[in-house]
């Protein structure tokens, strides 16, 4: 999956199929969420949290363009990447491929959130550095702002 350093295989379950015989559109969002959460665990947080309030990340916005249906038995992968970081939020792009063909593209905004204050909060430098290092690749000297 070109351009995505984080790729997660997804098993299409029988329960994902709707009356028309393909994966229901709402299930695409579950696939995206599964990959987005794995990205956060593996890249940004580098740990598993039991209480998701500890992660302090909330999904603020998401959109999805459906390109092709997905059927039971297909090999599905979801690519996830952070494409921009602001002071308190970052933009994520994702794509879903089924048997190597683009099935959907998604854009979302994730906010670093202070639950005790009930508002967004500055992204910690450590989290920012982890995402930047992952997206740029180990040993690269480019700066994050050159990606945008």
Legacy VTK file of the C-alpha trace (Angstrom):
# vtk DataFile Version 3.0
C-alpha trace
ASCII
DATASET POLYDATA
POINTS 148 float
0.000 0.000 0.000
2.018 2.889 -1.338
2.505 5.948 0.857
1.308 4.285 4.055
3.845 3.129 6.627
1.093 1.739 8.880
-1.004 -0.994 7.238
-3.425 -3.207 9.148
-4.992 -6.373 7.709
-8.715 -6.696 8.468
-10.679 -9.937 8.451
-14.059 -9.569 6.767
-16.539 -11.268 9.073
-19.791 -12.841 7.909
-21.629 -10.362 10.152
-20.128 -7.458 8.141
-22.171 -8.464 5.076
-25.532 -6.837 4.450
-28.617 -7.995 2.543
-27.018 -6.921 -0.750
-24.145 -9.366 -0.222
-21.321 -6.888 0.383
-19.757 -5.215 3.415
-22.212 -2.625 4.695
-21.038 0.995 4.332
-21.285 1.550 8.094
-18.816 -1.303 8.643
-16.206 0.584 6.595
-16.122 3.088 9.474
-15.455 0.225 11.906
-12.520 -0.902 9.755
-11.194 2.677 9.720
-11.626 2.989 13.487
-9.845 -0.313 14.123
-6.846 0.808 12.057
-6.853 4.331 13.539
-6.830 2.972 17.106
-4.027 0.509 16.249
-2.009 3.370 14.769
-2.459 5.342 17.982
-1.458 2.383 20.156
1.576 1.402 18.096
2.883 4.765 16.915
1.652 7.669 19.007
1.125 6.131 22.429
3.449 3.133 22.064
1.373 1.331 24.677
-2.080 -0.115 25.204
-4.372 1.953 27.379
-7.210 0.445 29.358
-9.011 3.689 29.988
-9.208 5.571 26.697
-9.461 8.857 28.570
-5.758 8.301 29.324
-5.042 8.551 25.590
-6.735 11.967 25.534
-7.529 11.638 21.830
-11.005 12.044 20.359
-12.315 11.799 16.822
-13.715 15.193 15.846
-14.567 14.635 12.177
-14.524 11.879 9.554
-15.488 11.503 5.906
-15.324 8.536 3.564
-15.476 8.137 -0.204
-16.655 4.675 -1.209
-15.030 3.414 -4.411
-15.721 -0.338 -4.614
-17.768 -2.865 -2.649
-16.003 -5.368 -0.412
-17.169 -8.983 -0.337
-16.748 -11.819 2.125
-13.493 -13.662 1.519
-11.569 -10.706 0.128
-8.186 -9.725 1.576
-8.645 -6.296 3.177
-5.995 -3.850 4.382
-6.323 -0.383 5.886
-3.518 2.157 5.526
-3.300 5.002 8.043
-1.102 8.090 8.060
-0.977 11.441 9.794
-0.639 14.145 7.161
-0.730 17.327 9.254
-0.326 18.311 12.892
-1.594 21.516 14.431
-1.357 22.728 18.014
-4.125 20.527 19.405
-5.239 18.348 16.493
-3.966 16.303 13.599
-5.324 15.213 10.234
-5.384 11.550 9.253
-5.770 9.990 5.831
-6.742 6.354 5.449
-7.473 4.036 2.586
-9.087 0.628 2.448
-7.966 -1.869 -0.158
-9.697 -5.144 -0.986
-7.617 -7.643 -2.945
-5.231 -4.799 -3.785
-7.889 -2.459 -5.201
-8.908 0.834 -3.628
-12.290 0.351 -1.964
-12.502 3.579 0.073
-10.604 6.720 1.083
-11.111 8.584 4.343
-10.044 11.829 6.009
-10.453 12.542 9.695
-9.474 15.004 12.399
-8.309 13.821 15.815
-8.102 16.224 18.750
-5.908 15.995 21.836
-8.469 16.569 24.568
-8.339 17.626 28.220
-11.292 15.799 29.743
-10.982 17.576 33.091
-11.271 20.966 31.359
-13.754 19.880 28.690
-11.746 21.325 25.795
-8.896 20.674 23.387
-5.324 20.743 24.674
-1.877 21.177 23.145
-0.418 17.982 21.658
2.424 16.890 23.959
5.905 17.189 22.435
6.574 13.474 23.050
3.462 12.381 21.128
4.267 14.831 18.323
7.841 13.524 18.096
6.708 9.879 17.928
4.282 10.533 15.083
6.777 12.702 13.219
9.552 10.103 13.561
7.262 7.324 12.352
5.872 9.217 9.371
9.256 10.522 8.257
11.015 7.202 8.779
14.025 6.458 10.932
17.146 8.374 9.931
15.453 10.913 7.678
16.318 14.531 8.339
13.330 16.268 6.749
11.153 18.382 8.977
7.468 17.649 9.523
6.391 20.982 8.021
7.866 19.931 4.665
5.341 17.076 4.406
2.360 19.393 4.038
LINES 1 149
148 0 1 2 3 4 5 6 7 8 9 10 11 12 13 14 15 16 17 18 19 20 21 22 23 24 25 26 27 28 29 30 31 32 33 34 35 36 37 38 39 40 41 42 43 44 45 46 47 48 49 50 51 52 53 54 55 56 57 58 59 60 61 62 63 64 65 66 67 68 69 70 71 72 73 74 75 76 77 78 79 80 81 82 83 84 85 86 87 88 89 90 91 92 93 94 95 96 97 98 99 100 101 102 103 104 105 106 107 108 109 110 111 112 113 114 115 116 117 118 119 120 121 122 123 124 125 126 127 128 129 130 131 132 133 134 135 136 137 138 139 140 141 142 143 144 145 146 147
